[in-house]
Amino acid sequence: MLTPPNGLEPNIEPQNYFHTKIYYDPAQKGSKLAAGALQKLMQPADVVKLPRRHKLLALDPGSMLMVVLGTAFHGSLGATTTKPAPKHQAAYVRYDASQGTNLLKPLANKVKFKLMVPTVLERNSYPDTLPSDKPVRRYYIDKHHKAVRLVFRTGGGEFWGVQETDFEDAPALSDKSFRHDLGGREFDLYYNGSKLHMVVLRQGKNSYWVVNTLLDSLSNETMLAIAKGLKPLTSGK
């Protein structure tokens, strides 16, 4: 814990907070995750990005989090709970480049960025061909950036996908958990708790997202194997 700079009292006036506010510094890696962990111990509390207001900034000693206690706080923290670490398991995959290649080839000359083929798939997954569904589609993000989306259906009836776009600063990519080297390429990892929800490969201004199912049912190892298996589409013909 750090004290405010310049001998300032650690108080915000006037005191008009009901819920405790947990402010996080977005410039510091992991601050939002830390704020979420602290929120569980200080309910009711709200997690908020540190605003650029003079009164708050004057009290900020450069810490990762700044907590302003609300009137609903009664002086004690909630009990901590320890979740068991996820068990390591072998990736549940098969090697099959044909499915993605067949879907992407017709689009190769319709986008200006290099397309990537998922050569590794969750073992029981195939392109989504349910009535009215499309296993691949081309569309725009934010009206200006083209994107291609591949959708696969697992044997259990869940859906996961691979999204490819030239939008390097897409809002969905703004809050990664970690960056990790996998086989000589760097990937951004996005966790939902202990589960990998998204793995993103960046190539210049282009990005390629492997997105888990709605319930994050694909194991972390399976997600990483799929991402590592992304390979350039060799020909659009």
DRENBA-49565 format. One record per residue: residue in three letters; y, z, x of N, C-alpha, C in turn. Coordinates in steps of 0.001 Angstrom, whole numbers, plus 500000, padded with zeros to 6 digits. Atoms other than C-alpha are relative to their C-alpha. Layout:
<recs>
AlaYZXYZXYZX/...
</recs>
This chain:
<recs>
Met498814500000500847500000500000500000501235500000500882/Leu498763500126499241503496499144501208501159500555499188/Thr498798499486500670506838500752500429501064498920499985/Pro498934501005500058509892498715499408500826499999501285/Pro499192500077498780512091497513502275501365500679499818/Asn498620499491499970515485498966503252500169501341499291/Gly499910498678500596514667502405501873500239500014498509/Leu499760500072501443514906501238498253498963500816499238/Glu500924499292500869513371503340495495499098498990499282/Pro500933500947500640510251501681494001500097500059498477/Asn499783499932501450511716501510490498500693498738499513/Ile499330501108500679512698498715488140500756500573498819/Glu499190499509501110515544499539485789500635498824499262/Pro500519498918500832515803499506482896498485499871499831/Gln501440500007500206512183500468482222499703499593498566/Asn500283500493501348511219498310479262498645499302499948/Tyr501340500577499989507601497452480085499067500866499153/Phe501035499285500749504857498415477638498674499860500749/His501173500233499157501871496817479389500424500022501455/Thr499777500095498563501639497222483130500005498531500416/Lys499925501354499482502610494048484971499464499978501435/Ile500539500180498650500606492955488010500456498630500483/Tyr499437501237499483502616490340489880499254499603501282/Tyr500663500478498786500856488197492490500861498942500683/Asp499240500958499204502394486152495280499159498741500189/Pro500844501205499921501034482572494882499935499401501394/Ala500018500528498634501868481843498525498910500646500843/Gln501021499293499233499165484289499642498616499719499412/Lys501344500391500430495555483145499469499256501179499393/Gly500815498976500651493416485116497056500779501001499181/Ser499199498986500699496327486966495460499703500026498502/Lys500270500027501441495553485810491914498658500645499689/Leu501296499362500190491906486851492253500114501515500155/Ala499808498568499796493014490238493593500692500628498796/Ala499292499485501175495384490665490651499044500146498820/Gly500972499914501085492561489926488225499052501175500170/Ala500879498851499748490345492542489890500715501308499692/Leu499239498781500264493097495157489711500279500171498509/Gln499732499945501439493825494281486091498885500740499254/Lys501128499360500669490334495481485117500054501520500113/Leu499921498556499787491192498944486462501230500617499354/Met498712499477500484494643499256484850500307499545498584/Gln499765500454501372494177498109481267500785501027499187/Pro499616501388500204496278497287479375500998499534501059/Ala499141500543498949497870495119482056499996498481499911/Asp499856501448500008499113491539482368500150499504501428/Val499881500637498688498699489321485431501029498879499912/Val498888500952500049501836487295486162500354499565501425/Lys499504500476498713503027485112489029501351500642500294/Leu498756499324499626505822486862490937501189499091499733/Pro498833500845500295509070485502489453501028500092501116/Arg498980500032498949511974484600491670501266500694499526/Arg498849499218500453514244487281490182500428500939501111/His499463499232498878516520489167492559499511501448499995/Lys500362498583500037515612492689491369498572500225500488/Leu501381499860499547511900492173491928499860499627501477/Leu500115500450498616512294490273495179500585501014500967/Ala499376499010499120514545492977496611499036501136500321/Leu500960498916499799511666495462496220498710499534500662/Asp501258500553499482508994493151497606499949500114501521/Pro500137499881498541507863494137501115499122498912500615/Gly500886501045499520505789490974501409498556500249499664/Ser501362499649500377502730492424499711499364498885499175/Met500730500975500795500049490381497985500250500215498512/Leu499804499643501400500557492233494686501162500976499873/Met498986499012500347503438494107493088499698500487498584/Val500380499426501290502623496466490213501184500757499414/Val498982499263500739505161497629487645499287500716498860/Leu500732499228500999503700500438485549500699499971498659/Gly499460499994501350504164500158481808499819501364499346/Thr500086498714500697504524502972479315498603500276499472/Ala501371499817500464500911502376478213499080500518501102/Phe500810499492498898499664503464481650500045501527499998/His500076498541500136498476507092481557499601500690501296/Gly500143499330498727498116507793485254498634499976500628/Ser501330500051499414494454507024485888499465498575499939/Leu500618501316499939492452503952486853498659500026499293/Gly501293500111500653489437502704484982498884500077501010/Ala501166499922499123485954503077486387499697498643500594/Thr500367501258499355484931500448488886498557499664499680/Thr501360500476500219481863498354488262499661499014501099/Thr500442500895498946479874496534490875498999499020499423/Lys500909501018500500478328493263489834499045499590501113/Pro500933500425498961475181492266491655500358498612500519/Ala499722501309499410475673489396494054498992498985499475/Pro500945500995500496474165486139492803498892499755501008/Lys501136500217499117470709485546494203500005498564500509/His500091501328499416470348482645496579498766499294499448/Gln501125500779500488468153479901495186500131498573500505/Ala499987501381499524467187476432496304500700499112498982/Ala499321500945500887469301473609494906498973499279499124/Tyr500921500633500961467642472203491779500479498561499786/Val499438501346499999468312468519492477498936498951500273/Arg500779501156499566466859465070492966500974499010500635/Tyr499173501002499331468148462190495101499883498686499237/Asp500013501186500862469136459268492890501398499399499983/Ala498682500650499939472071457005493770500149498904498953/Ser499952501155500896471166454312491241500806500281498738/Gln499318499702501260472536456105488171501522499866500153/Gly498560500068499791476048456575489545500470498630500439/Thr499622501330499531476108453202491290500128499023498844/Asn499966500912501146475306451323488086501193500268499087/Leu498850499670500846478046453186486210501329499605500648/Leu498719500180499321480741452759488852500295498563500414/Lys499761501360499512480271449163490007500935499186499104/Pro499080500787500836481983447602486943501456500457500086/Leu498634499473499941485051449792487614500626499887501386/Ala499533499979498606485376449221491361501297499229500190/Asn498805500819499841488044446536491013501087500327498975/Lys499030499628501029489884448296488181500817501230500366/Val499205498882499487491188451237490200500332499707501453/Lys499525500295498652493080451247493491499468500988501037/Phe500550499038499051491225454185495042498493499768500161/Lys501424500160499703487783454269496622499169500883499082/Leu500881499233500872485059455337494233498862500621500819/Met501089499278499353482414457862495263498802500091499053/Val501225499946500794478806457741494050499327501356500188/Pro500826498784499875476977460999493273498556499582500276/Thr501370500400499628473729460348495149498989501122499778/Val500847498841500288472376463836494357500351500490498599/Leu499789499564501380471939464933490732499182501251499719/Glu500829498911500509470773468069488990498692499387499523/Arg501306500642500073467054467442488739499689499371498650/Asn500335500510501327466809466923484969501163499290499319/Ser498802500603500588470179465219484473499971498474500067/Tyr499833501447500077470874461662483383501345499716499337/Pro498718500323500644474046459841482248499955500276498502/Asp499916499636501415475181461000478808500090498742499147/Thr500021501186500866474216458292476340499806500383498543/Leu500090499609501407474317460275473118500903499114499150/Pro499162500827500867475752458399470111501465500425500064/Ser498538499850499915479551457999470417500473500569501334/Asp499609499520498681479505459444473971500005498846501001/Lys499952500995498940480356457438477068499664500672501324/Pro500350499373498730478687458221480399501034499776501091/Val498924500236499038481658456761482279501207499457499244/Arg498786500547500610485255456129481306501136500052501001/Arg498812500081499161488519455184482942501199500394499148/Tyr498862499530500780491730456860481837501118500422500945/Tyr498856499562499213495082458244482995500156501518499911/Ile499600498600499973496053461768484046501511500040500146/Asp498542499859499911499682462685483438500704498646499893/Lys499430501309500330500341459070482302500173499050501189/His499712500837498835500657457766485867498820499841500958/His501070499993499021497443458512487761498678499623499346/Lys501277500444500541494209456668487107498885500972500386/Ala501144499136499746490957458586486890498746499366499409/Val501308500424500507487273457866486392499154501257499819/Arg500806498824500316484947460387484778498574499591499711/Leu501420500167500261481149460397484959499479501258499310/Val500542498855500733479312462629482483498475499919500012/Phe501450499909499967475717463760482928499535501093499050/Arg500580499048500948473501465593480451498735500591500600/Thr501185499337499465470967468173481587498869499973498979/Gly501133499921500918467518468582480102500183501054498935/Gly499712498957500983468860471662478324501127499660499055/Gly498965500436500930471542469660476534501406500426500370/Glu498652499675499543474524470771478623500562498831500799/Phe499335501130499376477076468486480243500778500443501235/Trp499198499796498806478530468359483731500509498637500452/Gly499422501295499681480555465687485421500562499894501398/Val499303500323498760482174464028488385501260499242499620/Gln498720500638500285485852463148488133500620499507501296/Glu499434500623498818487588460814490585501398499494499655/Thr498621500341500333491347460244490756500860499855501251/Asp499027500099498922494318459327492939501120501026499835/Phe499000498952500275496215462408491675499684501193500901/Glu500342498942499043496147464701494725500558501357499607/Asp499383498736500389498378467350493120499776500315498528/Ala500307499703501403496712467567489712500052501511499760/Pro499878498562500268497488470957488089498680500753500082/Ala501306499325499982493765471755487799499548500352501409/Leu500415499766498613493538471746491615500885501007500719/Ser498967499185499352496335474225492254499525501384500428/Asp500373498599499760494351477474492444498581500122500541/Lys501340499949499419491342477000494697499702501396500521/Ser500426498704499469489330480017495809499838499958501512/Phe500262500127498574488261478787499248500002498539500385/Arg500257501333499430488129475745501505498860500169500994/His501208499817499193484801475189503228499529498658500545/Asp500549501197499380483307472675505640498529499856499624/Leu501383500294500378480121471079504332499609498671500624/Gly500467501227499381478436468578506588501092499176500634/Gly498924500720499329481641467683508419501138499567499103/Arg498899500295500916483790467237505308500459501297499356/Glu499463498782500594486103469858503840500062499883498485/Phe500011499947501456485686470851500200500773501233499540/Asp499358498859500640487808473078497983499046500552498945/Leu500926499341500922485745475610496027500778500805498974/Tyr499340499317501108486838476937492633498956500838499274/Tyr500981499086500584484967480013491398500473500534498654/Asn499788499250501231484698481519487946499132501245500128/Gly500791498833499643483643485027488902499174499673501229/Ser500881500307498872480628484584491166499409498597499906/Lys500570501317500228479820481121489790500978498911500427/Leu499188501150499620481090477874491256500244499141498764/His499691500853501144482900476030488496500341498580500434/Met499594501328499563484253473148490554499985499928501527/Val499970500282498565483821471655494035500745498679500165/Val499110501162499903486482469170495144500041499478501431/Leu499866500704498731486381466663497986501323499251499981/Arg498721500721499890489771465348499137499875498950501102/Gln499977501099499041490105461994500874501383499367499933/Gly498624500470500076493734461263501670500660500522498746/Lys499358499600501253495591461279498351499023500011498830/Asn500997500054501064492376460890496361499187501292499976/Ser500822498803500129490216463713495034498816499710499087/Tyr501265500222500688486663463868493738499442501363499598/Trp500322498675500521485674466775491497498592500018499415/Val501277499711500664482182468006490700500249501209499108/Val499640498970500974482628470072487521498737500507499305/Asn501177499364500582480004472515486259500020499878498473/Thr500066499991501455478891472847482632500981501029499434/Leu499085499066500657480956474789480113499639501443500316/Leu500467498645499714478843477885480823499665500197501474/Asp500284499930498565478624477199484583498510500222500251/Ser501444499814499937474873476796484240499363499443501268/Leu500556500501498745474327474784487416500208501053501084/Ser499891498987498965473630477109490324501015499579501056/Asn499047500304498922476096477360493203499386499027500997/Glu500661500876499042473550475718495490499881498573499465/Thr500091501327500607473089472846493045501362499306500026/Met498650500567499967476856472322492784500357499500501399/Leu499676500388498631477222472227496570499192498778500434/Ala500840501135499641474316469810496964500524498711499370/Ile499443501178500673475832467417494406501264499540500721/Ala498742500345499328479222467555496136499738499390501372/Lys500319500536498682477717466986499581499417498593499904/Gly500618501302500195475912463948498147500945498908499573/Leu499041501047500374479111462095497207500146498998501151/Lys499924501038498984479063458785499091500836498822499470/Pro499177501138500449481430455763499004499171498915499330/Leu500610501156500650480538452959496610500143498821500949/Thr499967501035498952479619450136498940500507498654499532/Ser499565501305500470480390447174496722500265500043498514/Gly499681500079501428481979446403493372499373498796499347/Lys500602501219500537479959443229492917498570500244499571/
</recs>
